[in-house]
Amino acid sequence: MPKPAKVDEMNAVLEELSSQHLKGKVRALRLSLMALLTGGHILLEDIPGLGKTTMALAFAGALGLSFGRVQCTSDLLPSDITGLSVFDRTEGRFNFIKGPIFNNIVLIDEVNRAMPKTQSALLEAMEERRVTVEGVTYRLPEPFMVLATQNPVEQVGTYPLPESQMDRFLIRTGIGYPPEEVEKGILRQGSIRDEILHIPPLLQHDDLVEAIRAVREQVYVGEKVTDYIYAIIKATRTHPLVQTGLSTRGGIGLVDVAKAAAYLHGRDFVAPEDVRDVVHAVCPHRLIFRPEHEGVDKEHVLNAILKEIPLPLT
Amino acid sequence: MVRVDLFLSGLTACIALLGYLPLLAHLGLFARVFFPAALLAGGYLYYSGRSLPGRVLTPLSILLFLYFASGFSISRLVPVTADLLVVFLGVRLLGERSGRHYLQAFALSLFCLAASSLFEMSALFLVYLFALLLLLAVALVLLTFHAQDEAILLTRHEARKVVTVALLMPVVALPLLLFFFFILPRTQYPLWNFLKTPAEKRIGFSDTVKPGSAPAVSAVKGVVLRAVAPKVPEQKLYWRGVVLNSFKNDAWVRKGVPGEIDSVPAGERVTQEIYPERSQSTYLPALNVGRTVSGLRNEASTDGVFVARRPLDQKVKYLAESALSDVIQVRGLDRAFYLELPGNISQRMRDKGREAAQKGGSTAQRMRFLEDFFRGQRLTYANSGMAVGDDPLDSFLFDKKRGNCEYFASSYAILLRLAGVPSRLVGGYRGGIYNDIGGYYLVTEDMAHVWVEAYEDGVGWRFVDPSAWALGAVRGTQAAGFAKYVDMAGFYWDKAVVTYDLEKQIALVREAGSRARNLRLPEKSGKGLLVVMLAVVPLALLAAWIRRRPPSVEARLLRRMLRAAAKRHPGALQEGEGLFELAARLDDPHLKRFVSIYGAAVYRDRSLSREEVAQLEEIIRLASQHLP
C-alpha cells in the first residue's frame, strides 16, 4: 500500500515531541497537528498551568514555524491583534506594523477574556486568513493556525464564546493532567520552557506544505465512510436531547480531521475508525442541547450515538 | 506417576463399554462387531501414538450413516438408531483424543444406554446408569486436568485424591437425589414418625369411634386434604366424611344405610376442588352436606357419604358440591335402626335418658334438655387425662368430665337414643386454615372431629355439635405469613409434580410407541419416501447454507478472517471495533496484512481484484494454520 507523502516525517516529529519534550501530551499534540494539516484551528479548554503555552511553543519550534502570542484581556483591541499603521516621520508616510496574528502559529491565551468585538475580529481573521486594516488587505502566512485557550472554570469578567463562534474552531479538546510517572518526572526536572525555546526545527517548511497538500488531495474518503459520517450527523440532528445537531460545516470538519487521522496512520484512505476516533474532538462543541437538558454531558450523548451506529466493515 | 491422558482413555473405554453392553443383545451384526473392533483399534492407535484424522473419519461416518439409513424404515426406527449410535461411538474412539471428542464419546455412551431402555426396562438399567454416572463424574474431573495440559502427570497420591473427590460427588449426590426427588415428595407422614413409639393413640379420622381406648391422644399436623373453595363462614366449616350409625362391640361403626330417601338440602351451594393426601381410607370428605362428588369413581349413600371405589393411595383430586345446611330432610326413616343401643350402658346414663324422655315433650325439647344437662356438667374438652376403663362414657359424663369430641358426640348420641330420639355420629373434620393467597382450605389430621345428627320429626336430620358445649371450646388457629407461603408452595408442588401420574405417562408413551409401530405406510412408498428425503435434506441444507452465506466476496473473506482471528486470540474480539484498530490492538501480523489489503479496496470504493482475493485467502490460510 503506497504511503501518502511525508507521512513518516510528520510522525517522526510527533514522536520526537511527545517522547522528548512534551511527555504525556500525545493526544493534544496529535490533534494540534491534525488541525494544522487540515488548515483548521484548535481550542484548548483546560485550567491554567497544564502546559498549553509550552506545548504551543514547542510545536511551533519543532515545525520550524513562526510563533505569535496574544494574552487576552477585556481592554484588548482588535488592532492589538492585527497590527496598526504608524507614521514614519523620516519617510513621511504610514508604515503598517504587523500584529501577532501575522505568524504561522498564534496562541490566543484565554480567548474568553477578550471583549466580543475583539473576538469577532479574531475569528474573522481565522476564517478569512487575511486581515484588512485601513482599506489594505494583508494575507496571513501559510500555514496558519490559531491555538486558542479558554479556562472553563473562571466565569467572572469573561465573555464566553457563543456556540456559533465555537463552530469556527475545528477541534476543541482538553489537555488533562499528565500521567503520574510523567508528572513526577516533570516535577523533578522543573519547567522546560527555556529548553523548548531552543528546539531545532525538525521539519522543512516545504515538507509541511507538501504534507498539507497530501492530506487535502491524496487521502480518499469512500462512500461507506461518507455514509457513516452522514449517519452520525443525522443521529445528532434527530437526537431527542439535542436542539441543533452538527452543521454541514461540522460535517466537513469531521471529514477533514478524519483525513488527517488517516494520513497520520499512513493510509491514503479514511477508515471508519478514523472518523469515530476524532468525533469527540470535532463534534461536542458544535452540539446545542435543549435548554432543559443543558446539564447533560455531551460526550456521553455522543458515545451513545456512536454505539448505535455500527462501523461499516464490508 | 499417573498419566492423566492414559487414565482418561481407559475410563472412556469403560464408559463406552457401559453404553455398548446393555444394547448388545439388540444390535445388528455389523454394529455388534464394529464396536469392539473400533475399541481395540482405537486402543492400539492410541498406544502407538497415532489417530485417524478427521478427513478419514468424516467420510467414514457419512458412509456408515448411509449404510444404516438404507435399512431404515418406520418399523425399524429404534434398532437402526441404536446401531447408528453404537457405530458412531466406535468411530469416535478411533479419532483424535481431544476434550471435545471425549465429551462426544461420553454423550454418545449416555445415548446408547438411554436407547437400551427403549428395548427393555430392567433393574439392570439402573445398575448401568449408576456405574456410568460414577465413571462420568471421574472422567469429567480428569478432563479438566487434561484440558489444561494434555501431558499432565499426577503423583499417585494426587491421583488418588482427585479420584476420591470426583467419586464423592456422585456418591453423595445419588442418595440425595433419590431422597429429594423420589422418596420425600411422595410420603404423607414425616419420615421421622417411625421414631415415635405409639404410646398414645393418634387422633385422626377413622370409621370406628370407641372412646376410652387410650387416656391421651396426640395431634399430628399431617395434611389430610386441600380444598380449593370460596371462603365459608367458620361455623359452617364441617367436612363430612363418614356417618356411623350402629354399634359393634360397643364401638360406633357404619352399617348399610336402611332405605331412606333424602331430598335436596336447602342452603348455600359451594363447589370444592379437593386434593386429598394419600391414605388407605376410601371416604371422600366434602363440606357438610355433600351433594355430589365427581372426578373420581365413587359410590354415594343417602346419608351424604361418598366412598371411593379404591383406596386413595395415589394423589388424586375430585370435585364436590355441597349445600351448607344444618338439616337433611329424609323420607322413610327406619326409626328402629337409629334407636339401637350398645350392650353396655351404665345405669346413670340410662336414668338420664329416661329423664329426658319423660321431661321433654317434643324431640326438640328433649334435645334442649340434654344440651342443658351437658352444659350443667361443665365438661372440658381435652386430649389427655381422658376417661378409660369399663365404662368410659359414664366416667366422662359424671366423674372425670374431660374428653375429646368422641366422648362428647358418642355420649350425646347414646343419650339421645335412650331418650327415644334417632341419632347418628358423623365423622369428618372441623375447621380448616384458609390460604388467602392460594384460595384453598388446608385441613390437617388434628382437625378430625365427630359430631351428631339427631332426627326430628317433620324436620329431618339436625346437625348438633356437642363439643361446642364444652368449657372454653376454642378451636382453629390461623396460619400466618411465611407458613402460608410454604404450604402453598407444597400444594402447587403436589398439584404439578406429585399428582402427575408417572405410570399413566409411561403407559401413554407405550401406547404411542405401539401405535407408531403399527403405522404402516403403503407398499413401495417407503423406498420412495427415503429417496425423496435423501434428495430434499441436502437441498434444504444447501439452501440454508446459501442463505446464511454473506452476499459478497469481501464479506465472506472478512468473516473467515475474523473467525480465524477469534481462534488465534480467543475472547479478544470485541463488538464495534474497526478493522485497523483491531489489527493494531492485537498486533497480529496476518490481520494487519489482511486489513491493509482489504481496507484499501473496501474503503476506496472498489472491489477486490482477483490477485488480492488470492492474497487474502492465503493470509487466512496461514492465519488459521499457524496459531500463535
Interface residues (C-beta under 8 A of the other chain):
Chain A: M1 Y220 G222 E223 K224 V225 H265 R267 F269 V270 A271 P272 E273 R276 K307 P310 L311 L313 T314
Chain B: P550 S552 E554 A555 L558 G576 E577 G578 L579 F580 E581 S596 I597 G599 A600 V602 Y603 R604 D605
